Every structure is written in structure tokens, then in C-alpha cells.
């Protein structure tokens, strides 16, 4: 276990605090167009942030799904003031004047899995360990000695991938996870229902029974109803390694739980200053700090992804429509193998861990870990949203 002194909220190296004093915006926030949602006391409100000022655009677009549908630039809205003056606070610091919500509402939350070679190997390890973290290290060493780094250079679906598959089958090392890692079809699944994701400063949940789990720091592509990628945000695809390791058929219980999908802090819209190439070259950093002074740092380099983000989008929509749009977690290179307590058991969360996911162009997404039962229950669904919008006069009766 690594012990560190108590640290301030953001270290000196933090990338998002260059010009703002209180809130983690992108390092070039003055040039960024950001879309998000806030609860100003009446209910969820779509906002646009320009040069650090927040604009309520709910009269033009009562949902972010509607706002992004015909995006041609930020619409006019009611000026709410500078973002530093809104009183945004983390849930564990006490109630603030304004709550920042996940930046999407009616969009479906999708995720792509096993998109990096390292994560592919870790999924194979989970499968062979049958959910037992104590067996992981020995299996990791065996696979490394037999496969090495060959898998990193393989283009999914290529003739070379087919040859590697044949070789792995012959060695008795083939796995369903390797199929989606180097085969022609990406793994794409539904991570969470619309409106269930949490945002910056909120709690993320781990199933009470889980004893082997981790965060997954990811870039998330935001796609409109026409299938066009219009922006990106950060995500924490909270993952239960013991559940999925016992059986891939437990993917739903490993992934879709109360407060297990975190997005934010904002969507950064694509424009001439922020493009899909910024996503392709992003380095997503992760920091975990526990109440026991444990600290873990890692990163995920998008340049090492095995399938291009737009290819993942294409496979998601190839035979499915999303009339409210969707967001797509792109997967992670991060594989937490550092021991926390028991030698050989690797990392697992403890209640109270603070998780920060960051990259310069998107800012910092911060959450605190609790159990799914301790996290605030998700009780505001689509019908509740529609009723709220009618009551506020934002949509017709």
C-alpha cells in the first residue's frame, strides 16, 4: 500500500485550474463551448458555458438531447453569471445553491469494452480467475509469457488477427474477450438507462457484495440522433471485476447499478479548437485517494486504442437508431494491478475513495465512492422530467 500525506483538492499539476479558482474546467476554457445540466432549484436545466459564464438555454431547448439535435452553435440564453459564483459544491461537502448534474438526459448511455490490448488481457485474467483476485497475478504472468505484446499490434478483424486467433486456440488460450478485442465486431453494450448517470461532485456506487472492483476512466463520445459525433466528455465506467469474472453473463450486474455511471463535468462541443483528433490523442489521467491515505495514479492513452472512436460509433448505429442521441464510453487502457492491501490481490475500492478523471481539454470529473445502497437512489425518471418541464412551462401540456 502506498501512503501519502493528506492532499488538497487539486495538486499543483492539475490541468483544469489554470484560470478558475473553484471549478475544474478545461485548461483552455475561454475557448471552449461547454454543454451541461444544472439543478437551479426548479429542476434539471440545460446550460451552455462560454468564457466561464453560464447561460440557461432551457427556453430554447428544455433537454440537452434537444439542444444537441440541431446544434449549429450555442443558442442565446439567460445569463446566470460566472461559474465560480454559482456555489457549485460536492455532495460530501454539504448542500450548495446549485447542483451540477450529468450533462446528458434522454440520451442512451452506451459503452464499448475491451478496446485496448491491456484491458483485453485483464478481462481474460478475470475470466480465468473466476472472480477470485488472489489468482490474478499468476494468470497475468502466464499470459504475458505466452502472448507477450503481440496483441497490441494486431488490427481487429484483419487477416493477422485471424492468424493470432488460430494460434491462441491451439495453445488453449482463446477467450470470448479476445474475440471482441481482435475480432471484427466490437463489444458495445448499454451501460445505464437515460437520466440515471451522476455528475461531477456526486457519489458513485459499488454493489455491496463486490470485493474486486475498480474505476474505468474514459473519454465518452456524444452523438446526436443522426449518428453524428458532436462532442465529448469524461466518464467513469464503474466496474465490478469479480462479477464479470465469474461469468460474462453477469455483465449487467457488473456494469448497471445505482450511481455506477458518472459523466461530466460538461460536454465539450466539437469546433475548430476541439476536434475528434483531440480525442484520438487524449491522455486520460486517473487519481484515487482513499480515507486511509492510499493513493493510486494511472492513465489511459487514447492513441493506443485498437478501434477508432468513430468506428465504435459506426458499429453502435449500424443497425440501431437512437432518436434522442446517445453517449458512448470508449473503453480504457487503465488496468489497476497495484496491490492495495493483500499482496497479489491488486486494487479494489473502499468506501470514501475520491476518484478524479481528467484530461486537459475536458477538465476534471470527480466523485466519491460509496455502496450502491448508500448512494442517493435514482428516483427521477423520464416521466418525472416531462412533468417537471410541463410545470415550468418549458414544454406544452
C-alpha positions as CSV (number, residue, x, y, z in Angstrom):
1,X,0.0,0.0,0.0
2,X,1.2,3.5,-0.9
3,X,0.9,6.1,1.9
4,X,0.8,9.7,1.0
5,X,0.1,12.8,3.1
6,X,-3.3,14.4,3.1
7,X,-3.6,16.4,-0.1
8,X,-5.5,19.4,-1.2
9,X,-8.4,19.0,-3.7
10,X,-6.2,19.7,-6.7
11,X,-2.4,19.3,-6.8
12,X,-0.2,22.0,-8.4
13,X,0.0,19.9,-11.6
14,X,-3.8,19.9,-12.0
15,X,-4.7,20.8,-15.5
16,X,-8.1,22.4,-15.1
17,X,-7.4,25.2,-12.5
18,X,-5.4,27.5,-14.7
19,X,-7.8,30.4,-14.7
20,X,-10.7,29.3,-12.4
21,X,-10.4,29.3,-8.7
22,X,-13.2,26.9,-7.7
23,X,-14.2,24.7,-10.5
24,X,-12.3,22.2,-12.8
25,X,-12.9,23.5,-16.3
26,X,-10.8,22.6,-19.4
27,X,-7.4,24.3,-19.4
28,X,-8.4,26.4,-22.4
29,X,-11.9,27.1,-21.0
30,X,-12.1,30.6,-22.5
31,X,-12.0,29.0,-26.0
32,X,-14.4,26.1,-25.2
33,X,-18.1,25.8,-25.7
34,X,-19.5,23.6,-23.0
35,X,-22.9,22.0,-22.5
36,X,-24.2,20.7,-19.3
37,X,-27.1,20.4,-16.9
38,X,-27.7,22.0,-13.5
39,X,-30.4,21.9,-10.9
40,X,-31.1,25.5,-10.1
41,X,-33.8,24.6,-7.6
42,X,-36.7,24.1,-10.0
43,X,-35.4,21.0,-11.8
44,X,-32.8,19.9,-14.4
45,X,-31.8,22.9,-16.6
46,X,-29.6,22.7,-19.8
47,X,-26.8,25.2,-19.8
48,X,-24.1,26.4,-22.1
49,X,-20.8,27.7,-20.7
50,X,-19.0,30.3,-22.7
51,X,-15.8,32.0,-21.4
52,X,-16.7,30.8,-18.0
53,X,-20.2,32.3,-17.9
54,X,-23.2,30.1,-17.6
55,X,-26.3,30.5,-19.8
56,X,-29.7,28.9,-19.1
57,X,-30.9,27.7,-22.5
58,X,-34.0,25.8,-21.3
59,X,-36.5,28.0,-23.1
60,X,-34.8,27.2,-26.4
61,X,-34.0,23.6,-25.5
62,X,-35.6,22.0,-22.5
63,X,-33.3,19.0,-22.6
64,X,-29.7,18.5,-23.7
65,X,-31.0,15.9,-26.2
66,X,-33.0,18.6,-27.9
67,X,-30.1,21.1,-27.6
68,X,-27.7,18.8,-29.4
69,X,-30.2,17.6,-32.0
70,X,-29.8,20.6,-34.3
71,X,-26.6,22.0,-32.9
72,X,-25.3,24.9,-35.0
73,X,-23.7,26.8,-32.2
74,X,-24.6,27.9,-28.7
75,X,-28.1,29.5,-28.6
76,X,-28.9,32.6,-26.7
77,X,-29.9,32.1,-23.0
78,X,-30.4,33.7,-19.7
79,X,-27.0,34.8,-18.2
80,X,-26.7,33.1,-14.8
81,X,-23.3,34.6,-14.1
82,X,-19.7,33.4,-13.7
83,X,-19.4,29.7,-13.0
84,X,-17.2,30.4,-9.9
85,X,-20.1,32.4,-8.4
86,X,-22.8,29.8,-8.7
87,X,-22.0,27.9,-5.5
88,X,-21.3,24.5,-7.0
89,X,-20.2,22.1,-4.3
90,X,-19.5,18.4,-4.0
91,X,-22.2,16.3,-2.3
92,X,-20.0,15.3,0.6
93,X,-19.1,19.0,1.3
94,X,-22.7,19.9,2.0
95,X,-25.6,21.2,0.0
96,X,-24.8,24.1,-2.3
97,X,-27.0,26.6,-4.1
98,X,-26.7,24.8,-7.5
99,X,-26.1,21.1,-8.2
100,X,-24.2,20.0,-11.3
101,X,-25.8,17.0,-13.0
102,X,-24.6,14.6,-15.6
103,X,-24.5,16.6,-18.9
104,X,-27.0,14.2,-20.7
105,X,-30.6,13.4,-20.1
106,X,-32.7,11.5,-22.6
107,X,-29.6,10.1,-24.4
108,X,-29.0,6.3,-24.1
109,X,-25.7,5.6,-22.3
110,X,-23.7,3.0,-24.2
111,X,-20.2,1.6,-23.7
112,X,-17.6,-0.2,-25.7
113,X,-15.5,-2.8,-23.9
114,X,-12.1,-4.4,-24.4
115,X,-10.9,-1.7,-26.8
116,X,-7.3,-1.7,-25.5
117,X,-4.9,-4.6,-25.5
118,X,-4.1,-4.3,-21.8
119,X,-7.8,-4.2,-20.8
120,X,-8.3,-7.3,-23.1
121,X,-5.7,-9.2,-21.2
122,X,-7.2,-8.1,-17.8
123,X,-10.6,-9.4,-18.9
124,X,-9.1,-12.8,-19.8
125,X,-7.5,-12.8,-16.4
126,X,-10.8,-12.1,-14.7
127,X,-12.4,-14.9,-16.7
128,X,-9.7,-17.4,-15.8
129,X,-9.6,-16.3,-12.1
130,X,-13.4,-16.9,-11.8
131,X,-13.7,-13.6,-9.9
132,X,-11.0,-14.5,-7.4
133,X,-8.4,-11.7,-7.2
134,X,-5.9,-13.9,-5.4
135,X,-5.4,-15.9,-8.6
136,X,-4.9,-12.9,-10.9
137,X,-1.2,-12.3,-10.7
138,X,-0.2,-15.9,-11.5
139,X,-2.5,-15.9,-14.5
140,X,-1.2,-12.5,-15.6
141,X,2.3,-13.7,-15.6
142,X,1.4,-16.9,-17.5
143,X,-0.4,-15.0,-20.3
144,X,2.4,-12.4,-20.6
145,X,4.9,-15.2,-21.1
146,X,2.9,-16.8,-23.9
147,X,1.3,-13.9,-25.6
148,X,3.7,-11.0,-24.8
149,X,2.9,-7.8,-26.6
150,X,1.9,-9.3,-29.9
151,X,-1.8,-8.5,-29.4
152,X,-1.0,-4.7,-29.2
153,X,0.0,-4.6,-32.8
154,X,-3.0,-6.5,-34.2
155,X,-5.7,-4.7,-36.2
156,X,-9.1,-6.0,-35.1
157,X,-10.7,-8.0,-37.9
158,X,-7.6,-8.2,-40.0
159,X,-6.0,-11.4,-41.5
160,X,-3.3,-11.1,-38.9
161,X,-5.9,-11.1,-36.2
162,X,-7.4,-14.3,-37.6
163,X,-3.9,-16.0,-37.6
164,X,-3.3,-14.9,-34.0
165,X,-6.7,-16.3,-33.0
166,X,-5.8,-19.7,-34.5
167,X,-2.5,-19.7,-32.6
168,X,-4.2,-18.8,-29.3
169,X,-6.8,-21.5,-29.8
170,X,-4.1,-24.1,-30.5
171,X,-2.4,-23.0,-27.2
172,X,-5.7,-23.3,-25.3
173,X,-5.6,-19.5,-24.6
174,X,-8.6,-18.3,-26.6
175,X,-11.3,-16.3,-24.8
176,X,-14.6,-14.5,-25.6
177,X,-12.8,-11.3,-24.6
178,X,-10.1,-11.8,-27.2
179,X,-12.9,-12.3,-29.7
180,X,-14.1,-8.7,-29.2
181,X,-10.6,-7.4,-28.8
182,X,-9.2,-8.6,-32.1
183,X,-12.3,-9.9,-34.0
184,X,-14.3,-7.9,-36.5
185,X,-17.1,-7.0,-34.0
186,X,-16.6,-4.5,-31.1
187,X,-18.3,-5.1,-27.8
188,X,-20.9,-2.5,-27.4
189,X,-23.4,-2.7,-24.5
190,X,-25.9,-0.4,-22.7
191,X,-24.2,0.9,-19.6
192,X,-27.1,2.7,-18.0
193,X,-30.7,4.0,-18.5
194,X,-31.3,7.6,-19.5
195,X,-31.2,10.0,-16.6
196,X,-29.5,7.5,-14.2
197,X,-25.9,8.8,-14.6
198,X,-24.4,11.0,-11.9
199,X,-22.3,14.1,-12.5
200,X,-19.3,15.9,-11.0
201,X,-19.2,16.1,-7.2
202,X,-21.7,13.3,-6.7
203,X,-21.3,9.8,-5.3
204,X,-20.6,6.7,-7.4
205,X,-21.8,3.3,-6.2
206,X,-20.3,-0.2,-5.8
207,X,-22.5,-3.2,-5.2
208,X,-22.4,-4.1,-1.6
209,X,-21.4,-7.7,-2.3
210,X,-18.5,-6.8,-4.6
211,X,-14.9,-7.5,-3.3
212,X,-13.0,-6.8,-6.5
213,X,-13.8,-3.6,-8.4
214,X,-12.3,-0.5,-10.0
215,X,-13.0,2.8,-11.8
216,X,-12.6,2.9,-15.5
217,X,-11.5,6.4,-16.7
218,X,-12.7,7.0,-20.2
219,X,-13.4,9.5,-22.9
220,X,-17.1,9.5,-23.8
221,X,-18.3,10.5,-27.3
222,X,-21.6,12.4,-27.5
223,X,-23.7,11.5,-30.6
224,X,-26.8,13.2,-31.9
225,X,-29.9,11.5,-33.3
226,X,-28.5,11.5,-36.8
227,X,-25.4,9.5,-35.6
228,X,-23.0,12.4,-35.8
229,X,-20.4,12.8,-33.1
230,X,-20.9,16.3,-31.8
231,X,-18.7,16.5,-28.7
232,X,-17.0,14.6,-25.9
233,X,-17.0,14.4,-22.1
234,X,-15.3,12.3,-19.4
235,X,-16.7,9.2,-17.8
236,X,-16.1,6.7,-15.0
237,X,-17.5,3.3,-16.1
238,X,-17.5,1.8,-12.6
239,X,-16.7,-1.9,-13.0
240,X,-17.1,-5.0,-10.8
241,X,-14.3,-7.4,-11.7
242,X,-15.5,-10.2,-9.5
243,X,-19.0,-10.3,-11.0
244,X,-17.9,-10.2,-14.7
245,X,-15.0,-12.6,-13.9
246,X,-17.4,-15.2,-12.6
247,X,-19.4,-15.1,-15.8
248,X,-19.7,-12.7,-18.7
249,X,-23.4,-13.2,-18.5
250,X,-23.2,-11.1,-15.3
251,X,-22.2,-8.0,-17.3
252,X,-25.5,-6.3,-16.4
253,X,-24.8,-6.7,-12.7
254,X,-21.2,-5.7,-13.1
255,X,-22.0,-2.5,-15.0
256,X,-25.5,-1.2,-14.5
257,X,-26.0,-0.4,-10.8
258,X,-27.2,2.6,-8.8
259,X,-24.8,5.5,-9.3
260,X,-22.4,3.3,-11.3
261,X,-22.2,5.6,-14.4
262,X,-20.6,9.0,-14.0
263,X,-20.3,11.6,-16.7
264,X,-19.0,15.2,-16.8
265,X,-18.3,17.7,-15.8
266,X,-19.5,19.1,-19.2
267,X,-19.8,18.1,-22.8
268,X,-17.2,19.9,-24.9
269,X,-18.6,20.6,-28.3
270,X,-16.5,19.9,-31.4
271,X,-15.4,23.0,-33.2
272,X,-12.3,24.4,-34.9
273,X,-10.5,24.4,-31.5
274,X,-11.5,21.0,-30.3
275,X,-11.9,18.1,-32.8
276,X,-12.1,14.3,-32.9
277,X,-8.3,14.3,-33.3
278,X,-8.0,15.8,-29.8
279,X,-10.0,12.8,-28.6
280,X,-7.8,10.4,-30.6
281,X,-4.7,11.8,-28.9
282,X,-6.1,12.4,-25.4
283,X,-4.3,11.2,-22.3
284,X,-6.8,10.5,-19.6
285,X,-5.4,10.6,-16.1
286,X,-6.8,8.9,-13.0
287,X,-6.2,9.7,-9.4
288,X,-7.7,7.8,-6.5
289,X,-7.2,8.9,-2.9
290,X,-8.6,6.9,0.0
291,X,-9.5,7.9,3.5
292,X,-6.7,5.5,4.5
293,X,-4.2,7.8,2.7
294,X,-3.9,5.2,-0.1
295,X,-3.2,6.8,-3.4
296,X,-3.2,5.4,-6.9
297,X,-2.4,7.1,-10.2
298,X,-2.8,5.9,-13.7
299,X,-3.5,7.0,-17.2
300,X,-5.1,5.8,-20.4
301,X,-3.6,6.9,-23.7
302,X,-6.3,7.1,-26.5
303,X,-3.6,6.7,-29.2
304,X,-3.3,3.1,-28.1
305,X,-7.0,2.3,-28.7
306,X,-7.4,-0.7,-31.1
307,X,-10.6,0.7,-32.8
308,X,-11.0,4.3,-33.8
309,X,-13.7,6.2,-31.7
310,X,-15.7,6.9,-34.9
311,X,-15.5,3.2,-35.8
312,X,-17.1,2.4,-32.4
313,X,-19.8,4.9,-33.1
314,X,-20.4,3.4,-36.5
315,X,-20.7,-0.1,-35.1
316,X,-23.2,1.2,-32.4
317,X,-25.5,2.7,-35.0
318,X,-25.0,0.2,-37.9
319,X,-28.4,-1.5,-37.3
320,X,-29.9,0.6,-34.4
321,X,-31.4,4.0,-34.2
322,X,-31.2,6.4,-31.2
323,X,-33.8,9.2,-31.7
324,X,-32.7,11.0,-28.6
325,X,-29.0,10.5,-29.3
326,X,-26.5,8.6,-27.2
327,X,-23.2,8.8,-25.5
328,X,-20.5,6.1,-25.9
329,X,-17.8,5.2,-23.3
330,X,-14.8,4.4,-25.5
331,X,-13.0,2.0,-23.1
332,X,-9.9,2.3,-21.1
333,X,-6.2,1.3,-21.1
334,X,-6.1,1.6,-17.3
335,X,-5.7,-1.8,-15.5
336,X,-5.4,-1.5,-11.7
337,X,-2.9,-4.2,-10.8
338,X,-1.2,-2.4,-7.9
339,X,-1.8,-4.1,-4.6
340,X,-3.8,-2.2,-2.1
341,X,-3.9,-4.5,0.9
342,X,-3.3,-8.2,0.3
343,X,-0.2,-9.0,-1.8
344,X,-1.3,-10.4,-5.2
345,X,-4.9,-9.2,-4.9
346,X,-4.4,-6.0,-6.8
347,X,-6.7,-3.0,-6.4
348,X,-10.2,-2.7,-5.1
349,X,-12.2,0.3,-4.0
350,X,-13.0,1.2,-0.4
351,X,-15.9,3.4,0.8
352,X,-14.7,7.0,0.8
353,X,-12.3,6.8,-2.1
354,X,-12.2,10.0,-4.1
355,X,-11.8,9.4,-7.8
356,X,-10.7,12.0,-10.3
357,X,-10.7,11.5,-14.0
358,X,-9.0,14.3,-16.1
359,X,-7.6,15.4,-19.4
360,X,-6.7,19.0,-20.3
361,X,-9.3,19.6,-22.9
362,X,-12.2,18.2,-20.9
363,X,-11.4,19.2,-17.3
364,X,-11.8,17.0,-14.2
365,X,-14.6,14.6,-13.3
366,X,-14.6,14.0,-9.5
367,X,-16.7,11.5,-7.4
368,X,-16.6,9.8,-4.1
369,X,-17.2,6.0,-3.7
370,X,-20.0,4.6,-1.6
371,X,-22.1,1.4,-1.9
372,X,-25.0,1.4,-4.3
373,X,-27.3,1.3,-1.3
374,X,-25.7,4.3,0.3
375,X,-25.7,6.4,-2.8
376,X,-28.8,8.6,-3.3
377,X,-31.4,6.4,-5.0
378,X,-32.2,7.1,-8.7
379,X,-35.9,8.2,-8.5
380,X,-36.2,10.9,-11.2
381,X,-37.1,9.2,-14.5
382,X,-38.3,10.3,-17.9
383,X,-42.0,10.7,-16.8
384,X,-40.8,12.8,-13.8
385,X,-38.7,15.0,-16.1
386,X,-41.6,15.5,-18.5
387,X,-43.9,16.5,-15.7
388,X,-41.3,18.9,-14.4
389,X,-40.8,20.6,-17.7
390,X,-44.6,21.0,-18.2
391,X,-44.9,22.5,-14.7
392,X,-42.2,25.0,-15.6
393,X,-43.8,25.9,-18.9
394,X,-40.9,24.6,-20.9
395,X,-42.9,22.1,-23.0
396,X,-46.7,22.2,-23.8
397,X,-49.3,20.4,-21.8
